[in-house]
């Protein structure tokens, strides 16, 4: 039994495949279109013939009724005789009988049993001059006299049968074409999806360098491949970042950890001096607090890059957030003899995380104040940008940053040569960049000129509009 069940697996996979469902959908749409076309053709041909026949019979009935009203049964009999004499194609069928059923006029041998009642329509076999023919009939009752009006529809029936046969052959050909088209569509879909499937299998096997090759058609499948490649590139960058973070943590945290351990060992060795022991313990706690802050910053960066904080997104007005951050750091600036200037509009509405945005702008202001000399100026500005984006900029009158360092400023633990002597972990701009990416934007570093004195540095966060 298991072997027999396994023999059906390829067929089951085929029936469950998306390509089969798309092919079946194509066949169904094509078949429905063919049926609708056949119905329209039938209505326009066979239906038109029936409607013409019925219209002719109604006209005849109306004319004979008028003759009855004008001159009675004799006039109706004469009118029937005239119409039969004028029927060159020999399609007309008439029969007029009195109340006793005696034939008064017409070309039928007897009254057909199916034709009963006034205004009755029927399709029946009638005996016309000894010959059985199929006719479409209509009966009218004229004060006890009955008149049957009909048309020979055998030729129209043959035409209808011929049309039905043609439609049947056409339906068979359409079904065959639908199946062939479905098979071709399935093969085309499998062919276009094969590069993406092969790339996915290679990635699953561990080859992260594989990408979906473009076909050059710039169609939906190429766009799918581009999306997959962009996703793989981002995964590659994140993994590279994880490797870089691991190396940086091992390198940059080794020194403060070793320093804290040495101080604690020194305190244990010199335990006779209470003040020295207390000072060593406080320095060790400070070193451990710095290490803890580094890990907290790394955690916030990881949350921002992974999008874990999107749940806190809400419509906000960014201007009060920026004003609060500027007011907080204004106290720090005043203590250093510096000035924070603000250039903010009345409102800047966006959807985002106000806490993360405040922390990102706070990091920019903290860096600007750290590198701006006493008496310098730091300017916080914001304005609407292109494509419904928002630009938040922090410019300073500090020494600026060389172009070769700007490209690496967003890397974790990166510190330019000029900042080696200042406190910090090299994670501030990494967090700013992660927050900008989380809000659909980016971080850009440039010279502060011409807004402020050169060289200076302007850090611009673009939010949204991506």
Secondary structure as GFF3:
##gff-version 3
##sequence-region A 1 466
A	DSSP	alpha_helix	2	7	.	.	.	ID=ss1
A	DSSP	alpha_helix	9	16	.	.	.	ID=ss2
A	DSSP	alpha_helix	18	44	.	.	.	ID=ss3
A	DSSP	alpha_helix	46	71	.	.	.	ID=ss4
A	DSSP	alpha_helix	73	85	.	.	.	ID=ss5
A	DSSP	beta_strand	92	97	.	.	.	ID=ss6
A	DSSP	beta_strand	103	106	.	.	.	ID=ss7
A	DSSP	beta_strand	121	128	.	.	.	ID=ss8
A	DSSP	beta_strand	131	142	.	.	.	ID=ss9
A	DSSP	beta_strand	145	152	.	.	.	ID=ss10
A	DSSP	alpha_helix	154	204	.	.	.	ID=ss11
A	DSSP	alpha_helix	220	269	.	.	.	ID=ss12
A	DSSP	alpha_helix	274	306	.	.	.	ID=ss13
A	DSSP	three_ten_helix	308	312	.	.	.	ID=ss14
A	DSSP	beta_strand	314	317	.	.	.	ID=ss15
A	DSSP	alpha_helix	318	335	.	.	.	ID=ss16
A	DSSP	beta_strand	339	343	.	.	.	ID=ss17
A	DSSP	beta_strand	349	352	.	.	.	ID=ss18
A	DSSP	alpha_helix	354	371	.	.	.	ID=ss19
A	DSSP	beta_strand	377	384	.	.	.	ID=ss20
A	DSSP	three_ten_helix	386	388	.	.	.	ID=ss21
A	DSSP	beta_strand	390	396	.	.	.	ID=ss22
A	DSSP	alpha_helix	403	406	.	.	.	ID=ss23
A	DSSP	three_ten_helix	417	419	.	.	.	ID=ss24
A	DSSP	alpha_helix	428	438	.	.	.	ID=ss25
A	DSSP	beta_strand	442	446	.	.	.	ID=ss26
A	DSSP	beta_strand	457	463	.	.	.	ID=ss27
###
